Amino acid sequence: MDALPTEWTSLAAIVFLLGLKHGFDADHLATIDGLTRVNARAGRPFARYCGALFSLGHGAVVMAIALLVSTVADRWETPPWLQSSGVWISILFLTALGVLNLRAAVTAPADTVVAPVGLKGRLLGRLSQASSPGLVAFVGALFALSFDTISQAALFSLTAQQFGGLGPALALGLLFTAGMLVTDGLNGLWIQRLIARSDELARVASRVMSLAVGGVSLLIAGFALAKLLLPRVDAWSDGKELLFGAGVVLVVLASYVAGRWLAGRTPVPERGATGKVALDSRSARAQ
């Protein structure tokens, strides 16, 4: 991960965007999808809030990391190998997630809703069936115990030391959590809505989102690899972190809008009075 800006307003904006982008992580989306489906089918009223609960648990660990880093910042230096190894780990994971989600979108049967594909969720065991708000938040906390989350939280906490230490670090942790809460919270609500319907909107929108998540994952991985291998790309991207973060968020949000629009233009088969199947001239629209 690149160095963060040293001006407070820019730093705060980038950390919030990092939270938004982090919430679009395919592992987050896949796990929230699974937790929402399990609890919605069981009729539990908190099912639609699984994304928000997941983010709150995740954010609690981010805040703890910010607190820990702030207390040891004057006695600890980031090892030189940490940043380079972290970038390579991120590239490998993003590539794998991108390929898996693109494959899911292309190979899923036409009459089914495409579920996001993740890697970390496969390690949850019985926790993938978490059936209480506390357990859902605990799953989110477990997901924060990963290299990418810890490294991001540690970096912005260290950067905050120039503004006074603990207070600014916790403020950035809250901003990161708020960004993630927006993304994951809305995702949980959206998944719950898709579960409640099996029409063309659900099928088309889920495919577009899977294609977007997979494509963005591969683009980010490719751009990170280009920065490592090509000094000109690295120099050109310096100082554009806010622009790139906003771009990723806008692409995924645009894919959601595009999915709804495409689904609305897809004709729905309808049986007429003669018993034959005819194409309804009305578009399938969200209720």
C-alpha positions in Angstrom: 0.0 0.0 0.0 1.3 3.5 -0.9 2.1 6.2 1.6 -0.9 8.2 2.6 -1.1 12.0 2.3 0.1 14.2 5.2 -2.7 16.8 5.0 -5.6 15.9 7.3 -8.5 16.5 5.0 -7.1 14.5 2.2 -6.0 11.8 4.6 -9.5 11.6 6.2 -11.1 11.4 2.7 -8.8 8.7 1.5 -9.3 6.6 4.7 -13.1 6.8 4.2 -12.7 5.8 0.6 -10.5 2.9 1.7 -13.3 1.7 3.9 -15.8 2.0 1.1 -13.5 0.0 -1.2 -12.7 -2.5 1.5 -16.4 -3.2 1.9 -16.5 -4.2 -1.8 -14.0 -6.9 -1.2 -15.3 -10.1 -2.8 -14.7 -12.1 0.5 -16.9 -9.5 2.3 -19.6 -9.7 -0.3 -19.6 -13.5 -0.4 -19.7 -13.9 3.3 -22.4 -11.3 3.9 -24.4 -13.0 1.0 -24.2 -16.4 2.8 -25.0 -15.0 6.3 -28.0 -13.0 4.9 -29.4 -16.0 3.0 -29.1 -18.4 6.0 -30.8 -16.0 8.4 -33.4 -14.8 5.8 -34.5 -18.4 5.1 -34.8 -19.0 8.8 -37.1 -16.0 9.2 -34.8 -14.1 11.5 -35.7 -10.4 11.5 -32.0 -9.2 11.7 -31.1 -10.9 8.4 -31.2 -7.7 6.4 -28.7 -6.1 8.8 -26.1 -8.9 8.5 -23.9 -6.6 6.4 -24.0 -3.8 9.0 -23.3 -6.2 11.8 -20.4 -7.8 9.9 -18.9 -4.3 9.4 -19.3 -3.3 13.1 -17.4 -6.4 14.2 -14.8 -5.8 11.5 -14.5 -2.1 12.5 -14.1 -3.0 16.2 -10.9 -4.8 15.3 -9.7 -1.9 13.2 -10.2 0.4 16.1 -8.3 -2.0 18.4 -5.4 -2.1 15.8 -5.4 1.8 15.7 -5.2 1.9 19.5 -2.4 -0.6 19.6 -0.3 1.0 16.9 -0.7 4.4 18.5 0.6 3.2 21.8 3.7 1.6 20.3 4.3 3.9 17.4 7.3 5.6 19.1 9.0 2.2 19.6 8.2 0.4 16.4 9.2 0.8 12.8 7.6 -0.8 9.8 9.9 -3.6 8.5 11.0 -2.9 4.9 9.8 -6.2 3.7 6.2 -5.7 5.0 5.0 -3.4 2.3 6.4 -5.4 -0.6 5.2 -8.7 0.7 1.8 -7.2 1.4 1.5 -6.0 -2.1 2.3 -9.4 -3.6 -0.2 -11.1 -1.2 -2.9 -8.6 -2.3 -2.1 -9.2 -6.0 -2.5 -12.9 -5.7 -5.7 -12.8 -3.6 -7.3 -10.2 -5.9 -6.4 -12.2 -9.0 -7.9 -15.4 -7.6 -11.1 -13.6 -6.4 -11.4 -11.8 -9.8 -11.1 -15.1 -11.8 -13.5 -16.9 -9.5 -16.2 -14.2 -9.6 -16.0 -13.8 -13.4 -16.2 -17.6 -13.8 -19.3 -17.7 -11.5 -21.0 -14.9 -13.5 -20.3 -16.7 -16.8 -21.1 -20.3 -15.9 -24.1 -19.9 -13.5 -27.3 -21.3 -15.0 -29.5 -18.7 -16.6 -32.4 -19.1 -14.3 -30.4 -18.6 -11.0 -29.1 -15.7 -9.0 -25.3 -15.5 -9.0 -23.8 -15.4 -5.5 -20.4 -13.7 -4.9 -17.4 -16.0 -4.5 -14.9 -15.6 -1.7 -11.9 -17.4 -0.3 -11.8 -16.6 3.4 -15.4 -17.7 4.0 -14.5 -21.3 3.3 -12.5 -21.3 6.5 -15.4 -20.4 8.7 -16.8 -23.8 9.3 -20.0 -23.7 11.3 -19.7 -19.9 11.8 -20.9 -19.6 8.2 -24.3 -20.5 9.7 -24.1 -17.7 12.4 -27.6 -17.4 13.7 -27.4 -14.4 16.1 -26.4 -10.7 15.7 -23.4 -11.2 18.0 -22.1 -14.2 16.0 -22.4 -12.3 12.7 -20.4 -9.4 14.2 -17.9 -12.0 15.5 -17.4 -13.3 11.9 -16.7 -9.7 10.8 -14.1 -9.4 13.5 -12.4 -12.6 12.4 -12.2 -11.3 8.9 -10.3 -8.2 10.2 -7.5 -10.6 11.4 -6.0 -10.6 7.9 -2.9 -9.1 6.4 -4.7 -6.5 4.3 -6.9 -5.2 7.0 -4.1 -5.1 9.6 -1.6 -3.4 7.3 -4.1 -0.7 6.2 -5.1 0.0 9.8 -1.5 0.1 10.9 -0.5 2.4 8.1 -3.2 5.1 8.6 -2.6 4.9 12.4 1.1 5.5 11.9 0.3 8.4 9.6 -2.0 9.9 12.2 0.9 10.3 14.7 1.8 13.6 13.1 -1.6 15.0 14.1 -1.4 14.0 17.8 -1.4 10.3 18.0 -4.3 8.4 19.6 -7.2 10.7 18.9 -6.6 11.2 15.2 -5.8 7.4 14.8 -9.1 6.5 16.4 -10.9 9.1 14.2 -9.4 7.5 11.1 -10.4 4.1 12.4 -14.0 5.4 12.7 -13.9 6.9 9.2 -12.6 3.6 7.8 -15.4 1.7 9.6 -18.0 4.2 8.5 -17.0 3.7 4.8 -17.1 -0.1 5.2 -20.5 0.1 7.0 -22.0 2.0 4.1 -20.9 -0.6 1.6 -21.5 -3.7 3.5 -24.7 -2.5 5.1 -26.2 -1.6 1.7 -25.0 -5.0 0.4 -26.8 -6.9 3.1 -30.0 -5.0 2.4 -29.6 -5.6 -1.3 -29.0 -9.3 -0.9 -32.0 -9.7 1.3 -34.1 -8.0 -1.4 -32.7 -10.3 -4.1 -33.5 -13.4 -1.9 -37.1 -12.2 -1.7 -37.6 -12.4 -5.4 -36.6 -14.7 -8.3 -37.4 -12.5 -11.3 -35.2 -11.2 -14.1 -34.1 -8.2 -12.0 -32.5 -10.5 -9.4 -30.8 -12.7 -12.0 -29.5 -9.9 -14.3 -28.4 -7.6 -11.5 -26.5 -10.3 -9.6 -24.6 -11.2 -12.8 -23.7 -7.6 -13.5 -22.5 -7.1 -9.9 -20.4 -10.4 -10.1 -18.8 -9.3 -13.3 -18.1 -5.8 -11.9 -16.5 -7.2 -8.7 -14.5 -9.7 -10.6 -13.3 -7.2 -13.2 -12.4 -4.6 -10.6 -10.5 -7.1 -8.6 -8.4 -8.0 -11.7 -7.9 -4.4 -12.6 -6.6 -3.5 -9.1 -4.3 -6.5 -9.1 -3.0 -5.6 -12.6 -2.5 -1.9 -11.7 -0.6 -2.9 -8.5 1.6 -5.3 -10.5 2.3 -2.6 -13.1 3.4 -0.2 -10.3 5.8 -2.8 -9.0 7.4 -3.6 -12.3 7.2 -0.2 -14.1 8.7 2.9 -12.4 6.9 5.2 -14.8 3.5 3.9 -13.7 4.4 4.2 -10.1 5.6 7.8 -10.6 2.5 8.7 -12.6 0.1 7.3 -9.9 1.8 9.1 -7.0 -0.6 11.5 -5.4 -3.7 10.1 -7.2 -4.8 7.8 -4.4 -8.1 9.7 -3.8 -8.9 9.6 -7.5 -8.3 5.9 -7.8 -10.3 5.0 -4.7 -13.2 7.1 -5.8 -13.0 5.5 -9.3 -13.3 1.9 -7.9 -16.3 2.9 -5.7 -18.0 4.6 -8.7 -17.5 1.6 -11.0 -19.1 -0.8 -8.6 -22.0 1.5 -7.9 -22.5 2.1 -11.6 -22.6 -1.7 -12.1 -25.5 -1.9 -9.7 -27.4 0.8 -11.5 -26.6 -0.8 -14.8 -27.9 -4.2 -13.5 -31.2 -2.7 -12.5 -31.5 -0.9 -15.9 -30.7 -4.0 -17.9 -33.1 -6.1 -15.9 -35.8 -3.5 -16.5 -35.4 -3.8 -20.3 -35.5 -7.6 -20.4 -38.8 -9.0 -21.6 -40.5 -11.5 -19.3 -42.2 -14.6 -20.7 -45.9 -14.6 -20.0 -48.6 -17.1 -21.0 -51.5 -15.6 -23.0 -55.1 -16.7 -23.1 -54.3 -19.4 -25.7 -51.8 -21.0 -23.4 -48.9 -20.1 -25.6 -45.9 -18.3 -24.2 -45.7 -14.6 -25.3 -43.3 -11.9 -24.5 -44.8 -9.3 -22.2 -44.2 -5.8 -23.6 -43.8 -4.4 -20.1 -40.4 -4.5 -18.5 -39.6 -6.4 -15.3 -39.1 -3.7 -12.8 -38.1 -3.6 -9.1 -41.0 -3.4 -6.7 
